[in-house]
Amino acid sequence: MKILVNILVSSLAVLLAAHLLPGARVDSFGTAVEVAVVLGPVNASLGPVLVRLMETVKLLPLVLFTFAVTGGLVLLTARLVPGFHVAGFRWALAFAVMLSAINAFFHWYRYPWREKPL
């Protein structure tokens, strides 16, 4: 049940991010669900590997590398899912940042008591 809620929340985040960014487009809610289902495993499997490989370069802080890798994975997802379009790497990067922020808000809103104090 928890995975279905996560997919639904991620799908809503994909729809909202695509609505707010003119460089990203999602054709339907079904496409948003596909994007959430594809982007989750792609980001979970390839993301850490690519970040670890990029970590050796040490040109930029790790946070910027992480968003750059996630932007690249958004572009990969746009190629894999028909009906999901991103205008270029900058829009993919903006989409990744916005998607992370929206997902963080939705998950915080659902579980506000899970936040650990500093």
N, C-alpha and C positions, 0 to 999 in steps of 0.2 A: 504494500500500500504506500509506503514511504517513497519508493522509487516513482510511482505514478504521480504523487504530489510534486516531487522534484521535477519531473518532466513537464507537468502542467505549469508550474511556476517558471521554469526556464522558457517554455513556449510563450507565455505571456510577456516575459522579459524580451524575447526575440521580437515579438510583435511591437512592443513599445519602443524598443531601440530602432527598429526599422521605420516606425512612424515618425520618430523624432529626427532621424538623420536622412537628409535628402539623397545621400549617396548609397543607401541600402534599401532594398525592396524585397518584401515577402508577399507572394501572391495570395495566400490564404492561411487560415489557422492550421489546416492540415500540413501545409508546408512548414509553418513555424514548429509544429510538433516534430516533423522530419529533421529540421535543423537542430532542434534540441537533442533528439535521439542520436544524430550523427556527431554533432559537435562535442557532446559530453564524452563519449569514449575516445574520440580523436584527441581531444585536449588532455584527457586523463592518461592516454598511452603514449602519444608522441610528445606532448608538452614537456614533461620532466626530462625526457631524453634530449630534446633539442636545447632546453635551458642548460642542461649539464654540459653539452657540447659547446654552447655559446659562452659559457662561464669562463672558458679558458682564454678567451680573447681579452676580457677585462677592459674593454674600451668605455663602456657605459655602466652605470649601476645596474644591479641585477633586476630591479623593478622594471627598468626600461626594456631590458632583454626579454623579460617575461611578457610584457605587453606586445613587443615586436613579434615574438614567437606566437602568441595568441592571435595577433592580427594575421599572420601567415596561415595559421590553422583556420581562421574564418574564411580566408580566400580559398583554401583547399575545400572547405565545406561548401562554399558557393559553387565550386566546380562539380562537387559530387551530388548536390541536391538541386534538382530542377525546380524552378520557381523562386529560388533565392539568389538575388543578384547584389553584388557589391561593386561599386564603380572603380575601385583601385585600392592600393595598399593603405593610403591615408584614411579612406573611409572604413576599411577593414579594421585598422587600428582604432579609430574612433568608435566603431561598433563594438570592438572587444572591450574597450574601457567602459563604455556605457552599459554593455551587457553585464560586466562584472559589478558595476555600481548598482544596477537595478536588481540583480540577483542577490547581492549582499543585503540590500534594503528589504526585499521580499522575505528572505530567510531570517533576517533579524526581526522583522515584524511578526513572523510566525513564531519564533522562539526568542523573545526578548530577554528571558530569564537566563539563557545560556551564555550571555556575555560575561566574561570574566573581568573583574575589576583589575585595574593596573596596580 
